[in-house]
Amino acid sequence: MAITRGRCEIDWAAFRAELGNIESSNDPAFLQARSKDFYWYSPILAEQLDGLTADLLVMPRTQDEVLRAAAVVARHRAPLTLRGGGTGNYGQCVPLEGGVVMDLTRLDRVIEVRPGQVRVEAGARIARLDDAARETGQELLMYPSTRRLATIGGFLAGGSGGVGSLRHGMLRDPGNVIWARVVTVEPEPRIIELHGQDIQKVQHAYGTNGIVVELVMALTPATDWVHCASLFDGYGKALRFAMAAQGEGLDCYLLTPVERRFSAYYSKFGDRYPPDRDAVFAMTAPQEMPRFRAMTAAHGGRVSLAMTARELGAARLPPAYECGWNHTTLRALRVDRGWTYLQIAYPHPFDPDLVARQMTRYGDEMYWHHEMARMEGDVQIFALPLVRYRGHAAMYQLIAELEARDGCTIFDPHAITIEDGGMKEIDNAQIEFKRQADPYGLMNPGKTRGWTADMAKPS
């Protein structure tokens, strides 16, 4: 059922007058485009969120303009939703109560790249940021498969991990994000600086508790990764190869086993990923290629693709990082809109025989791929399988079965709140920070169960 919310009564002409020279728009086409993300991956979210739009789009160009806009928002008690590249999948940037969508993509300066760190504004595209780091011989520790479009602030606010998590852990692991500058939403906005573990107060908070305007991210020495595909006759063989590669310390940035039924959605690869073979897509350090090839052969496979990023571009082939994580869902949905997906974390120790049982149990109702990652230093294996959508009740019956029968943890991509989508419980530190940074409860209302209307500071 679609969500219907009452809109607050705001004099938008007066609001825009107070913005002065800060760019804004109430053009319906702009409002519709900027009030969406990739929530349509989920038919459940699509039913809830389709048609919800902001009343006004605000596009600050500098941090000073963010401060000024935040003051106007607070004075008018306007709901405020932040937006970066709009590549999230859970409706994070959909305004449930109208109000203002603040597009931060013009706040995009790469301020300074120094050894081991980069200081950057939140609206910078991750691809541009990573390219700037590479000009100094360094690279980002991780990024989402939507590297080309996503912003670094959006990744902090909505992300958990991604490409590179095999090597460097999850985004919230210590040392990955070093510093954050946050603007409060008050009539006289303040700047709050967060360091170390305090950054978790705004990480994966869906933009509910402060406007992140600037970050310092950790860097590592750059590698000219070789984008690879290894083919196997059997998904179990592909899984065991990826497990062995990770377990034996093969230097990879990505290891993604993808079963053969996905090949129809990867048609650009042709014979490099045929329909009768399961694949492992990888990004491998050049010096590790002899070992990568030997390990592939030892597990009964063959390497069908090994190209640098430049060679892939010349061949008009996608990079390996667009063959894993949630790009698998995007590729399938471009062909067949009957799919949706789940996000699954497997119990320790990982058992590939459990995956074999799941594949048998669900047959053509689910197509499987897995991601090798680390969390707090330990190996963590995820799956983001395609799921044939059979309705709301069937989806939650499936989730309950995977958790109760198989011991898996489901990070629900069909829910709009932080807690229901994965955290499973209210993060009290984030809610306490919201009291400081968003005392009137204006930011992204409805996206956290931890905040209730009675917590807001009286007007």
WOHU-V539902 format. One record per residue. N is the residue number from 0. D_FIRST is the distance of its C-alpha to the first C-alpha in Angstrom with 1 decimal. Layout:
# WOHU-V539902
N/D_FIRST
N/D_FIRST
This chain:
# WOHU-V539902
0/0.0
1/3.8
2/6.5
3/9.1
4/12.6
5/15.9
6/18.6
7/22.0
8/25.0
9/27.2
10/30.2
11/29.4
12/32.8
13/34.5
14/32.3
15/33.4
16/37.0
17/37.0
18/35.9
19/39.1
20/39.7
21/36.6
22/34.7
23/31.4
24/29.5
25/27.0
26/27.1
27/23.6
28/24.2
29/25.2
30/22.3
31/19.7
32/21.7
33/22.3
34/18.8
35/17.6
36/18.7
37/18.3
38/14.8
39/14.4
40/16.4
41/13.2
42/10.8
43/8.3
44/9.2
45/9.4
46/5.9
47/5.5
48/9.1
49/10.3
50/12.2
51/12.9
52/16.7
53/19.7
54/22.2
55/25.2
56/26.2
57/29.3
58/31.5
59/34.3
60/37.2
61/39.0
62/38.5
63/40.2
64/37.7
65/34.9
66/36.8
67/37.2
68/33.5
69/32.4
70/34.8
71/33.4
72/29.8
73/31.1
74/33.2
75/30.3
76/27.8
77/25.4
78/22.4
79/23.6
80/22.0
81/24.5
82/24.5
83/27.0
84/26.8
85/23.0
86/23.4
87/21.2
88/18.4
89/16.0
90/15.1
91/18.2
92/19.2
93/15.9
94/16.6
95/13.8
96/16.1
97/18.1
98/21.8
99/23.9
100/23.4
101/26.8
102/27.8
103/30.6
104/31.7
105/34.9
106/35.9
107/37.2
108/40.8
109/42.3
110/44.7
111/46.9
112/47.3
113/49.7
114/50.8
115/47.8
116/45.4
117/43.7
118/42.7
119/40.0
120/37.6
121/33.9
122/32.9
123/35.4
124/34.1
125/34.9
126/36.9
127/39.1
128/39.5
129/40.5
130/42.8
131/44.5
132/45.0
133/46.5
134/49.0
135/50.5
136/50.4
137/47.3
138/43.6
139/40.3
140/39.8
141/36.3
142/33.5
143/30.2
144/30.3
145/29.1
146/32.5
147/33.2
148/30.2
149/29.1
150/30.8
151/32.6
152/30.8
153/27.4
154/28.7
155/29.9
156/26.7
157/24.3
158/26.6
159/28.2
160/30.8
161/31.4
162/34.4
163/37.4
164/35.9
165/38.2
166/41.1
167/40.0
168/37.3
169/33.9
170/33.4
171/33.7
172/37.0
173/40.0
174/41.7
175/39.1
176/38.0
177/41.0
178/40.1
179/37.4
180/37.8
181/35.0
182/34.8
183/33.6
184/31.5
185/34.0
186/36.2
187/38.9
188/37.1
189/38.9
190/39.2
191/38.8
192/40.1
193/38.9
194/41.1
195/40.9
196/38.5
197/37.3
198/35.4
199/32.9
200/31.8
201/30.0
202/29.7
203/26.1
204/25.0
205/22.4
206/24.6
207/23.7
208/27.4
209/29.8
210/30.5
211/32.3
212/34.8
213/37.4
214/37.9
215/40.8
216/39.9
217/42.3
218/44.0
219/46.0
220/48.8
221/47.5
222/47.7
223/47.8
224/45.4
225/46.0
226/42.8
227/43.3
228/42.0
229/43.6
230/43.2
231/43.4
232/43.6
233/41.1
234/38.1
235/39.8
236/42.7
237/40.5
238/38.9
239/42.3
240/43.8
241/41.1
242/41.7
243/45.4
244/45.3
245/43.4
246/45.6
247/48.8
248/47.9
249/47.6
250/46.9
251/43.5
252/40.7
253/38.2
254/38.2
255/35.4
256/35.8
257/33.7
258/34.0
259/35.4
260/32.4
261/31.2
262/34.3
263/32.8
264/30.6
265/33.7
266/35.8
267/37.8
268/39.7
269/41.2
270/43.7
271/43.1
272/39.9
273/40.5
274/38.2
275/40.7
276/40.7
277/38.5
278/38.7
279/39.0
280/38.4
281/40.4
282/41.8
283/45.3
284/48.2
285/51.0
286/53.6
287/51.5
288/51.3
289/54.3
290/52.8
291/49.3
292/51.0
293/53.1
294/50.2
295/48.2
296/51.3
297/51.9
298/48.4
299/49.2
300/47.4
301/48.4
302/47.4
303/46.2
304/45.4
305/47.0
306/46.7
307/46.7
308/44.0
309/46.6
310/47.4
311/43.7
312/43.4
313/46.5
314/45.2
315/41.8
316/40.1
317/37.1
318/38.0
319/37.4
320/34.8
321/32.6
322/32.9
323/31.3
324/28.7
325/25.4
326/27.2
327/27.3
328/23.5
329/24.0
330/27.0
331/25.2
332/22.1
333/24.7
334/25.9
335/23.1
336/19.3
337/18.7
338/19.3
339/17.6
340/19.5
341/20.3
342/22.8
343/25.4
344/28.5
345/31.2
346/33.5
347/37.2
348/39.3
349/37.4
350/38.1
351/37.8
352/38.3
353/34.9
354/33.4
355/35.5
356/34.2
357/30.6
358/31.3
359/32.9
360/30.2
361/27.3
362/29.3
363/27.6
364/24.1
365/25.0
366/27.3
367/29.0
368/30.5
369/31.7
370/32.8
371/35.9
372/35.7
373/37.2
374/35.9
375/38.5
376/41.2
377/40.1
378/38.8
379/35.1
380/33.6
381/30.0
382/28.1
383/25.2
384/24.9
385/22.9
386/20.6
387/19.7
388/15.9
389/15.6
390/12.1
391/10.5
392/13.1
393/15.9
394/15.3
395/15.7
396/18.5
397/20.2
398/19.9
399/21.4
400/24.1
401/25.1
402/25.6
403/27.3
404/29.3
405/30.2
406/30.3
407/28.2
408/26.0
409/22.6
410/21.4
411/17.7
412/16.6
413/12.9
414/12.8
415/13.3
416/16.1
417/19.7
418/20.2
419/17.3
420/18.1
421/21.7
422/23.9
423/22.8
424/24.4
425/24.8
426/27.6
427/29.7
428/31.9
429/29.1
430/28.0
431/31.7
432/32.1
433/29.1
434/31.2
435/34.0
436/32.3
437/29.4
438/30.7
439/28.4
440/25.2
441/24.3
442/23.6
443/20.1
444/18.6
445/15.7
446/17.0
447/19.3
448/19.1
449/22.9
450/22.9
451/22.4
452/23.1
453/26.4
454/27.8
455/28.0
456/31.5
457/32.3
458/32.5
